[in-house]
Structures are given as structure tokens and as C-alpha cells.
Amino acid sequence: MGYPYHFVSLSPEQDTRRRQLLNGYGQFAQLSILLVPLLYQLGLGFRLLISRLWRGSGYGLVKGHQSPVVAGSMQRNREDFGGWVRLRWALDEELVEGWGTRGQWLAAGVWASWLVLLAVKDTGDVAASQLPLHYALALKSRSPIQYLTRLSHEELNPYHRFLGRIIATLMSVHATLYLNFYVQNSLLIKRVQDIDVILGLTAISTALLINTTALSIIRTWSYRLFFYLHVILSLTILPVLYFHVSYLRVYILEAGAIYILLIIQRNIDQSPANATIKSLPSTTLISITVPLPNSLASRTFTPGQHIYVGFPSLPQKLRINPFSIANPHPNADKKLHLVVRAMNGTTAMLADLAKDPQPIPLLIEGPYGSAKYFPELASNYDRVLLVAGGVGATFTLPIYRDLLSKGKGSIVKFVWSVKREADAQWGVEALKEQCEGRLPDSFELYVSRKATSISSRRGKDDESIELQEREGLLGEEALSEETVRKGRPDIPAIVDEVFALSRAGEERVAVLVCGPSGLGASVRKEVGRWVTKGRDVFWHAEEFGW
């Protein structure tokens, strides 16, 4: 069998027919994405059905049945659902740290294989047909994809990244094959001087640069550099491709319309507000209180959401950072409360502004976040474990306070690890105010840094600050030993305690984590031991990075 591909010379009629065929494959590749939300909805329905069957065949029902045949059937239902839970958990594991989960890689691999099949079949062009979808996945709100899948922008963003890599790979293969054709037919010198080839090579270089600067090492080194390049290059590549060849223009116009919609959407979602900014004593934390603007008062806020904060005085209004909303019910409070740690960039600017007692004009955008799509924890889950590290409590504490307000304090456990007690003062004060001056029994605070070791490295003035930190949490008294525990939390023991309290086979457990990646990995490892036993778990680890 000979090599299946070779160069051919086409007549004008054959060339026209070939172009129609190639355009058809591109359109088919674009429209086939409509199958994804349909399959997703079917999967959700199947999962809900299995979940109800599993819950309906709990231990109490099996025990009450007299028929061993029925009891055995129900037991098998639980075992089958346990296998589904373990599979789902395994797919949610990261394949490579920072590069997406196994499930995301699987979905991206299937979709890439489908596109490659369409590209190879009669050598169709499909990469550009995915650009509108790629740009649509970047929409933060009012996105039809979010509506169809009930996934937030944060949950869809990994697929945006994967599709960007797929598009860049297909474009690179496209360019490589054409360059090979030019070399084989001694056309390279002539064709690289033609405008369509120059534009094509520019587009390929731009796509590769977009993907390279989106790597985690670049984002970590300078998120601002990544962000500006991402915005500028994503806009630049569209006119380059538009003038590259005419048959791509319909896709470029679609992608351009979505890009404009993205810009309009973000500007509509931005509201000016005057904020009170102050530094929290003895910490590097900043408290930001923003009266809820009228434009945001009509929106529904959910505990666990976040907003973006920017400065209208800056020429670049897109210089915006995400911060979790620290109060659970902004609509009722008529204000937004944020607690952030001063580091660099936007937070450093906020720290400088905290010295000014006057209200500071800010731009507020949102609310966003996966919390809008969370299941109803208070009614759908029998146990809830919330784990926070440092300012990660700005995500978990509002959820905890919301559960307390619904009378669900008996089913929830909140574990908060901080370096020093002063770092938790803002949260302790909020809890005491809500719970009539006392802290709930389900609240545990772990302080990892010993006061003695700190004061030993400080002068007398610093020792007095340390004392103020201890006294400041409860006025004249320090927190009790039952509330404050020295050292790091014993994650295995905490997880085992929560799962041991729930009856195996009957109760569902929700685990939500926000903090350093090491903390999330530790909690997930211990929860995974219970998942392998077939326990039904809702898991969410809140992360920022895009």
C-alpha cells in the first residue's frame, strides 16, 4: 500500500468543488458543538436519576424490606452509584499540576480527535471555525454556553484554554503542510513574499505567542503582562486572519462580534462606587467597604461569589483584580465587604490608598463565580465541611454564615488556618456579631505561628503588638483554647470526623476549600479515601489565576 497523500493539480471546476467541500467541513465542525450541551444535559439527567435511585435505596429502606431480592437489588444500586462517584472523582483529579483535570483532558482529547478527523477527511479546514466558540468561552456573564451547561465562567475557562491550544496546534500543522508543499514544488521563495502567506505566518506566530504567554510560569511571573498580551493579541489576530484568505471571514466576523460583545459586557458590568479602605491592625490585610451601587442593587448575590475591582482614574480600565465578597448577603447589608492581603499590583495600590481616610472611587464589576451554580447545600447535603487558609476564608466564611442563618449549624464544620490570630480578627468579629457575642461550636481556628517564637525575634514594641493581637479578638480576653488551636489543622482527623458522623450509604457530604494549593491537595487526598468507599461527595476548591 502506497502513501495515501500526494500533490494533485485541479481544474477550475474541481478547485471550486473542493473549496465548497472544505467550507462545508468547517461549518460542520462549528455546528457540531451544539451536540455538547445536549449531551451534557443528558448526562446531568442521568446523574440525577442515579443519585435519586441511590438515595432512595439507603440503609433504612433496605433494612425495612422483608424481601432479600429487593434488598440485594438496592444494595447493587448503591454499589453501582459508588462506582460512578469514584469515576467522577478520578476524572476531577489533575493529570498534570496546573494543566487541567483528567476529565478536561479527556473532553479536549475527544474534541481534538473529532476536529482532526474532519480536517483529515478530504483535508478540510476546521481550526478557524472554532474561533467563535473559543471567544464565547471567554464571556464572563450572560453567556449562552453558561446557560446551557449551568457552568460558570471559572469552570468553563479550562476548556477555553484547551480549545486555544487545539486551534494553535491545528493552525501550526496547516502551516507546516503548506510550507512542505512549497518546498517540494520549489515555490517557497516566491510564496513567502506573497501577502496571504505573510499574513498566515503572522497569524500562526500570534496564536503560538498567545498560548506561550498564557503558560502558568508567565502568569505567575507577571499576570499583568499575560493579561495585556492576551487582550491585545486576541484582537490583533482577527484582522490578520480576515485578510489571510476570504473563506475564513465568516468565522472571523463571528469571533469579532463576540469579542466586541465581551468588551461591551465588561463595561456594562462595571459600576463606579466610593469605597472606604482601611488597613487592619497588626496585619497585612486591607478591609474594603463598598456601598452597593444602584446598578448592582438589583442583582442577586450568592455567598461565595467574587467581584472585580479596578480604578476609574487609570487609563486602562481593564486593570482589574478578582476578590471574594466577604459578607454573605450584600443585598440585605446594602454593601460589599472585601478583605484582601496587600502584596503587589492592585493590592499594593489599595494599601497605599488605605492611608487616605476619604472615600476612594473604584470600579466594581460582577458578581461572578461558581457559587451561583452550587447545589443548595442546606437542603441537599447532610454534612458540610468548609476549610480555609488565610484570606481564603473570604470565600468559605460567607457560606458558613449563610448556613448558620438557615439554622444548619449542626451539619456544618468550619476549619480556618491562619498564621496569626490577628489575621482572623475580621472574621471572628463578624461571627460574634451574627451569633450574639459567642462563637459557634462548629468553628475551629488554627494558628500556625507561635506567639513566643515571634516575640523572641522582635523588640519590646513588637511584643506589645503581639499582646494587642491576642486581646483584640475578644476585647479584654483572648480566644479560648477550645476555639484557637495551635499548629496546623490535622486534616486526616478532621475529614474522618466529618465522614464518621454521617451514616454510610445515606448521607451526602459537601466539602469546599479555599486557600493555598497545598491545603486543597491535602484535603482532597483525605476526602478521596472516603470517595473510594463509595461516598457521595460534592467537592469544590476555589482558585484564582485567570
N, C-alpha and C positions, 0 to 999 in steps of 0.2 A: 504494500500500500504506500503510495507516494504522499508527499507533504500536501495537506489539503488546501493550503493557501498559496495563491500566486497572483502576479500582477496581470490585469486584463485591460484591453482597450475597448471602450464602449462607444457605440454610435450615439448621436444626439438623443434619439428616442430611448435607447437603453439607459442613458445617463439621467434623463428626465424620470423614467420609471424607477430607477434606483434611488433618486432623491426623494420621490414620493414614498418609497418603501422605508427609507431611513427616517423621514419625518414621522411616518406612522408609528414606528417603534418608539421614537422619543415621546410622542403623545401618549402611547400606551403605557410607557414607563411612568409618566406623570400621573395618569388617571388611575393606575393600579394602586396608588397609595390609598385610595378610598376604601380598599378592602381592609386596610389595617384597623381603622376604628371599628369596623363591623366585626372583625374577628375579636377585637379587644372587648367589645360589649358582650359578645357571645361567651368569651372567657370569664367575664365578670359574673354573668348569669349562671354559668356552670359552677363557678366557685361559690356563689351564694347558695345555690341548690345543695351542693355537697355539704356546705357549712351547716345548713339547717337540718339536713339529714343526720349529720354527726351530732349536733347538739340535741336533736330530738331523740337520739339513741344513747343518752347519757346513762351514768351508773344507776341513778334512781329508777329509770324506766326499765332497764334490764333486770334489776333486782325485783321489780314488782311483777314481771311477767312469769307465768307458770310454765309456758312452753319453752323447752330448751332449744327448739328450732328457731323460734323468733329471737330468743336471747343471743344465740350464736350468730344469726344474721346481723343483729345490731352491733355485736362485737366486731364483726368483719367490717361494717361500715366505719367504725371508729378507726380500725387499723388502716383501711384504705385512705381515709382522710388524713391520718397521721403520715402516710407516705406522701400525700400531696403537700402537706405542711413542710416536710423535710426537703422535698424537691424545691419548693418555693424559697425556702431559707438558703439552700445551696446556690440557687440562681442569684440571690441577692448578695452573695459573697463577692468581694473584689477579686478579679482574676489577676490583675497587677495593681499594686497600690497606686492610687491616683489616676488610674486609667479606666475606670468603669467596672461594673459588676459582670459576673458571668452571664446573667440574663441580658444585659445590654450588649455584650459581645455577641451573644447568640442571635439576638434580634438584628444587630448590624450585619452579622455574617450572612444571615438568611437574605436580608435585603440586598446586600452587595452581590451575592450569588445570583439573585434574580436580575439585577441590573447587568451583570456580566453576561448572563445568558442572552438578554435582549441585545446587548452590544455585539456579541459574537454571532448571533443569528443574523446572517446577511450583513454583518458588520454595521450595525445600527449605531447612531449617536444618542446617548442617553444621559451623559453627565450634566449637560446644561438643563435638561428637563427637570432635574432635581433642585435647581437653584430656588424656584419659588417656595418649595417645601422647606428648604434649608433656611430661608429668610423668615418664613412663617413660624418656624420653631423658635425664633428669637423674640417673638412677641411676648410681652410680659403680662398683658391682660387683654380681655375681650378677644381672645383667640378662639377661632372655631375648633382648633385642634384640642385646646384645653377643654372646651365644652363637650366634644365628642368622647374624649378619653377620661375626663374628670381627673386629669393630672395637672399639677401646677407647672409654672414656667421652670421652677427649680428641678422638678422631676423630668421634664422634657429636655432640659438643657444638655444632658449627656448624649441624647440622640441627635441634637443639633451638632455637637462636636463630632460624633461618629459619622454623620452624613457629610460633614465638611471634609473629613479625611477620605471618605469614599469618593467624593467628587474630585478632590485633588488627585487621587490615585488614577481614576479613570481618565482625567484630563492629561496626566503625565503619560499614560500608556498611549493615548490618542496621539500626543505629540511625538512620542518615540517611534511609533509605527510610521507616521508621515515622514519623519526625518530619515528613517530607514529607506522608505520609498524613494526619497530624493537622492540619497547616496547611491542606491542601487541603480538608479537611472541617470546618474551624473547631472542632477538638477539642483544640488544643494546650494552651490554658489549663486545661482540665479534666483532661487526661490527665497532664500533668506534676505534678499533685498526687496522682496515684494511686501506691500503694506499688510496684506492679510496674514502672512506668515509672521511678520514682525509683531502684529497685534496678538496673534495666537501665542507666540513665545512670551510676550509680556503678560498675557493672562495666566499662563502656566506658572510663571515666576511669581506673580502676585498671589495666586492660590497657595503655592508652596510657602510663601512668606507668611501668609495669614495663619496657616497651620503650624508653622515653626514658632512664631511668636505667641501662639496660644498654648504652648507646652507649659507644664506646671513650673518648670525651672525658671522660665521667663516671667510668668505671672508672679511667682514668689519674689524674684529679684526686683521687679518693678511692675506692679499691677497697672500703674498709670500708663507706662509705655505700652503694655499689652493692649489696654483699653483704647487708647488713641489710635494705635496702628490698626486695631481690629475695625474700628469705625471708619477710618479713612480708607483703608484698603478694600473693605467690603463695598464701599461706594465706588471706588475707582475702577474695580474690575468689571462693573456693569457696562459702562460705555465702551470699554476695550472689547468686550465680547460682542457688544451690539454691532460694532463696525468690523468685527473679525469676519463673520460670514452672515449672510442675510437670513438663513433658515434658523438661526438661534434667536432671532429678535423677539419672537412671541414670548419665549421663556424669559428673556431679559426684561421685557416690558412688564411682565407679571411680577418678577422679582423686584423691579424698581418700584412698582406700585406698592408692594408690601413694605419695602424699605421706607418709602415716604409715609406710609401708614404707621410704621413703627416710630418714626420721629414725631409725627403729629400726636400719636397716642401718648408718648412720654411727656410731651409738652402739655397736653391736656391734663394728664395725671399730676402735674406739678402745681403745687399751691404755695403761695408766699405766706409766711407766718412769722410773727415775732416771738422768739424763744428766750426763756430765762436759762442761762447757762452758769453753773457753779461747780467748783471742784469739791469733792467730798474729802473731809479732813483725814489726814494721815494715810491717804491712798493716792493712786494714780488714776482714780476714777473720776468721771465727769457726769454730773446729773443735768439732763436737758428736759425742761418742761415746756411744752408747746400747746397753747390754747388751740383747740380743734378748729381749723378754719371752716367757714360755712361751706366751702366746696367739698370738704371731707366729712362734714357732719351727717350728710345723708347716706354715706357708705357704711356698710356693715363690717365691723371689726370682729375678728375671731382671736381668742387667746393663742399666742404662738406665732402671730404674723409679724412681718417686719416692714419698715418703710425705708426709703432712700432720703438722705439729707444732703443738700448742696447749698451753695452760696450764690444768691442772685447778683451779688456785686462783682463776681468773677465773669470775665468774658466767655469762658467755657461753662455753660450751664450744665453740661453733662458730667462735670466733676462731682459725682455723687457717690456716696457710700451707703451700704445697707446696714441698718441697725434694728435689732429686735425691739418690739414695743413692750416695755416692762410692766405696764398696768393692764389688767385683763379686760377691762370694759371701758375703752376710751369714749364710746358714745355716751355712757352714763356719767363718766367723770368730766366729759366735755374738754378733755385734754389728752395729750400724748406724753408719756413719761419714758425717757430713754436713759440708760446708764451705759456708758462706753468707757473703755480704757484708753488713755492717751498714749499713743505710740508714735506714729508718723503720718504724714499726709494730712487727710481731713481731720483726724482726731487730734493731731498736733495743733492745727489751726483752731479747733474748738477749745483746746486747753488754753491757748492764748486769749481767746475771746472770753473765757471764764473769769478773767481778771476785771472785765468791764461789768459793772452792776446793772447797766442799762440793757433792755431787751435787744436781742440781736436778730436781724432779718435773716431768715433761712428759706430754702426751698424744700418743701415736703412732697414726696412722691409715694403713692401707694394707696392702700396696703397691699402687700404681696405675701406669698408664702404658701407652703403645702398645707398649713393648718386648716385652710378653708375646706380642704378635701378630706380631712381626717374623719374617721368614723366617730360617732357620738360616744366618747369614752365613758361618760357617766352611766349610760344605759346599755351599751353593747359589750362592756368588759367588766369582769368580776374583780380583777385586781389591776392596779396601775402602779408602775414603778417609774419614777422620774429621777434622773441622775444628771447633775450639773457640775461643771468645773469652772470656777471663776465667774466671769461675766456671762458664761453660758446659761446662768440662772435667769437672764432676761428673757430667754425662751421658755424654760420649764416652769419658772415661778408663776407667770400668769395662768398657765394651765392648771397648776396646783391650786392657786387661789380660786379659780373658776370651779374646780371640783369641790372645794370646801364650801363655796357659796351655794352649791347644789346639795349640800348635806351628804357628800360622798367621802368624808374624811376617813371613814372606816375601811375603805377599799384602796386608798392611795398611800404610797410611801414616797417621800421626797428626800433625796440624799444630795447634799451640796458640799463640795470640797473647795476650800479656799486656802490661800497661803497664810492670810492673817484674818483675824476676826473683823477688823475694820472694813475689809473688802465685802463683808456680808451685812454690814450695818443697814444699808438702804433696804435690803430685802427683809431683814428681821423687823425693822420698824413698820414696813408695810403689812407684814403678817400680824404683828401685835395690834395694829390699828384695826385690822379686819376681825381679829379673834378676841376682841375685848380685853386687850392687855396681856394675853398669855399666848404662848406658842403651842401649836398643835402637837400631840404625841407622835404623829406620823412624820414630823420634821426632824431631820438629823443634820447637824452641821459639823463638818470635819475640818480642822485647822492643821495644815501640814507643817507649818513653820513654828518652832517652839519660841516662845517669847524670851526665854532665858538666853538662848543662843543668839538671838537678835540683839538684845540689850548688851550682851557682852562685847559686841563689836561696835557699840555706839557710845556716845558721850552721855552726860547727865541729862541734857536737854532731850535727847532721843529716848532716854529711859522714861522720862515723864510723858512723852508722846505715846510710848507703848502702854503706860498705865491708863492714859486717856482712852486709848483704843479699847482696852478691856472694860472700862467703866462706861464708855459712851454707848454701848449696845443696850444697856438697860438702865441708863441714868446713873444711879448710885451703886448698882450692883452689876457684877459680871454675869455672863450667862452661866447657867448651871452645868455641871458635868454631864447631866443626862442629855442636854441639848448640844453642848460643844464636846466633841471628842477629838483628842489629839492624834495626829498622824493622818495617814491616808485611809480612805474607806476600804474595808475588806470586801471587795466586790463579789468574790465567790460566796461568802457567807450571806451577804445582803440579797443576792439573787436567789440563793437556795431558800432563804427565809420567805421571800415573797411567793415562790412557787410551791413551797411546802404548805403554806397557809391555804392555797387553793386546792380543791379536790380534783385529782387527776381525772381527765375524761369529761368533766362537767364545766369547769370554769375556764374562761379565756383571760389572757393576761396581755396588757399593753405595756410596752417598755419604750420610753422616749429619753433620748440622751442629747445633751449639747455641751460641748467642751473640747478640750484638746483631743486630737485624733487617737492618742494612746488610751485615753479614758474610754472613748467609744469602742475601740477594738477590744479592750478588756471586758467591758460589759457584754458585748456581742458574743465573745468567746464563751462566757459563762451561761448566757441565755441559750446559746446553741446546744449546750449539753441537754437542756430540757426539751428543745425542739426535736432532737434525735429520739426522744422518748414519745414523740407524737403530740406534744403540747401545742395548742393553737395560740400563736403569739402575733400581736401587731407590733412591728418594730419600726422606729423612726430615729435616725440620727441627723440632727440639724447641722448643716455645714454651710459656710460661705466660702466663696473662692472664685465666683464668676459674676 
